[in-house]
């Protein structure tokens, strides 16, 4: 009896091959052929699941975002059952600092995709920044209501600042401008100003 093919598993295998390749040689150098070689499959099979390189890249970005969400959930579970808004915000921001191979790959590939999408209209836009901005705004608003965060701050503007700070610090770690520990210390320093009573 012929073996049943798990199409989702095969798609994931191909996307993971792209992510491995991009993490080592850069997203700009990835081709359908290089992904096929990395995955150990034919180019035809890659094209069966992804009509274009752009579809493959967008699937990879979705997978990266999903994995990041899973890592954030692990961080939150480690803090215990009663998770405060500050702990949630800190978990989100610290995950953007490349401290492991996986978070380094995320930051590197995500940043490169964002830059490529500015000049390549065939690449889909990244929705995650807007979603994360809204999420952090809601967390900050909840923290202000509970007295945990400074009530004089504009929650939306502060969410923008926090995201920009964590992204910039993550990039500075990739460029070896500072260590992951130094970047983490800067983030926690700023959070202590947003959450003076925490």
MIBA-186445 format. One line per field, with one value per residue (C-alpha): residue in three letters; x negated, z negated, y. Coordinates in steps of 0.02 Angstrom, whole numbers. Layout:
<kevexs>
aa [ALA,...]
x [X,...]
z [Z,...]
y [Y,...]
</kevexs>
This chain:
<kevexs>
aa [UNK,UNK,UNK,UNK,UNK,UNK,UNK,UNK,UNK,UNK,UNK,UNK,UNK,UNK,UNK,UNK,UNK,UNK,UNK,UNK,UNK,UNK,UNK,UNK,UNK,UNK,UNK,UNK,UNK,UNK,UNK,UNK,UNK,UNK,UNK,UNK,UNK,UNK,UNK,UNK,UNK,UNK,UNK,UNK,UNK,UNK,UNK,UNK,UNK,UNK,UNK,UNK,UNK,UNK,UNK,UNK,UNK,UNK,UNK,UNK,UNK,UNK,UNK,UNK,UNK,UNK,UNK,UNK,UNK,UNK,UNK,UNK,UNK,UNK,UNK,UNK,UNK,UNK,UNK,UNK,UNK,UNK,UNK,UNK,UNK,UNK,UNK,UNK,UNK,UNK,UNK,UNK,UNK,UNK,UNK,UNK,UNK,UNK,UNK,UNK,UNK,UNK,UNK,UNK,UNK,UNK,UNK,UNK,UNK,UNK,UNK,UNK,UNK,UNK,UNK,UNK,UNK,UNK,UNK,UNK,UNK,UNK,UNK,UNK,UNK,UNK,UNK,UNK,UNK,UNK,UNK,UNK,UNK,UNK,UNK,UNK,UNK,UNK,UNK,UNK,UNK,UNK,UNK,UNK,UNK,UNK,UNK,UNK,UNK,UNK,UNK,UNK,UNK,UNK,UNK,UNK,UNK,UNK,UNK,UNK,UNK,UNK,UNK,UNK,UNK,UNK,UNK,UNK,UNK,UNK,UNK,UNK,UNK,UNK,UNK,UNK,UNK,UNK,UNK,UNK,UNK,UNK,UNK,UNK,UNK,UNK,UNK,UNK,UNK,UNK,UNK,UNK,UNK,UNK,UNK,UNK,UNK,UNK]
x [0,-73,-128,-11,-94,-70,-65,-74,-226,-309,-271,-344,-499,-527,-498,-618,-748,-728,-748,-907,-979,-932,-1005,-1173,-1189,-1059,-883,-941,-1041,-899,-829,-703,-850,-950,-796,-770,-951,-939,-775,-841,-699,-678,-648,-488,-425,-463,-366,-222,-194,-248,-213,-335,-484,-378,-247,-386,-461,-292,-262,-433,-391,-228,-324,-451,-312,-228,-390,-422,-248,-286,-449,-357,-229,-371,-443,-273,-244,-411,-350,-206,-16,14,-71,-71,-62,-243,-298,-204,-282,-455,-438,-388,-528,-665,-620,-674,-851,-953,-1013,-997,-1027,-839,-807,-961,-892,-722,-795,-912,-784,-641,-748,-811,-635,-572,-712,-685,-497,-528,-598,-515,-327,-304,-343,-194,-191,-227,-72,-159,-223,-46,23,-116,-93,91,53,-76,39,175,52,-10,168,210,53,101,276,204,80,-71,-123,-147,29,-40,-112,-25,-6,-8,-160,-251,-213,-291,-446,-464,-453,-576,-695,-691,-713,-858,-941,-918,-1003,-1146,-1175,-1179,-1307,-1411,-1391,-1338,-1309,-1139,-1162,-1194,-1041,-934,-995,-946,-772,-746,-810,-679,-542,-581,-539,-374,-331,-400,-298,-334]
z [0,48,-94,-126,-106,-244,-139,-286,-353,-183,-164,-337,-290,-137,-234,-370,-235,-174,-352,-380,-215,-246,-421,-355,-187,-193,-125,32,89,68,228,260,310,150,45,138,107,-78,-95,2,127,310,370,448,276,203,348,319,146,186,357,332,224,152,89,10,-74,-144,-212,-294,-377,-443,-514,-595,-678,-740,-816,-899,-975,-1042,-1121,-1202,-1274,-1347,-1429,-1502,-1569,-1658,-1752,-1833,-1821,-1873,-1731,-1746,-1595,-1629,-1620,-1455,-1381,-1442,-1367,-1198,-1194,-1256,-1123,-993,-1064,-978,-1125,-1044,-869,-838,-896,-799,-641,-672,-689,-541,-420,-477,-458,-287,-226,-287,-194,-34,-38,-32,145,207,235,260,77,-39,-179,-357,-466,-627,-674,-675,-770,-899,-919,-957,-1075,-1174,-1180,-1258,-1385,-1433,-1450,-1565,-1667,-1686,-1743,-1876,-1936,-1877,-1739,-1739,-1707,-1624,-1476,-1308,-1295,-1105,-1087,-1221,-1128,-971,-1070,-1151,-986,-902,-1049,-1052,-862,-866,-1011,-922,-767,-872,-944,-768,-719,-876,-936,-1105,-1188,-1213,-1400,-1375,-1261,-1390,-1526,-1420,-1390,-1575,-1619,-1506,-1570,-1749,-1697,-1618,-1768,-1916,-2044,-1979]
y [0,170,283,430,599,727,884,1004,913,920,1105,1136,1036,1146,1307,1251,1218,1397,1463,1362,1421,1603,1599,1545,1634,1773,1784,1875,1722,1597,1520,1382,1271,1309,1271,1107,1057,1102,1006,856,862,909,1087,1021,968,1140,1218,1097,1172,1350,1424,1566,1611,1752,1627,1525,1679,1733,1557,1566,1733,1660,1511,1627,1727,1568,1505,1672,1665,1491,1552,1698,1577,1472,1628,1671,1495,1508,1662,1566,1567,1748,1840,2029,2147,2195,2012,1992,2149,2100,1926,1999,2126,2009,1882,2011,2010,1874,1770,1598,1529,1525,1703,1761,1678,1759,1933,1914,1843,1955,2112,2060,2021,2190,2280,2179,2211,2399,2387,2227,2250,2062,2028,2035,2163,2110,2126,2077,2252,2325,2175,2183,2371,2347,2203,2303,2453,2344,2272,2446,2509,2363,2397,2579,2531,2415,2546,2447,2569,2757,2828,2986,2892,2879,2689,2686,2798,2699,2537,2612,2666,2494,2402,2520,2504,2314,2304,2425,2335,2169,2237,2308,2133,2058,2190,2151,2330,2263,2096,2017,2044,2230,2245,2154,2273,2424,2353,2317,2492,2570,2455,2507,2686,2631,2522,2622,2525,2351]
</kevexs>
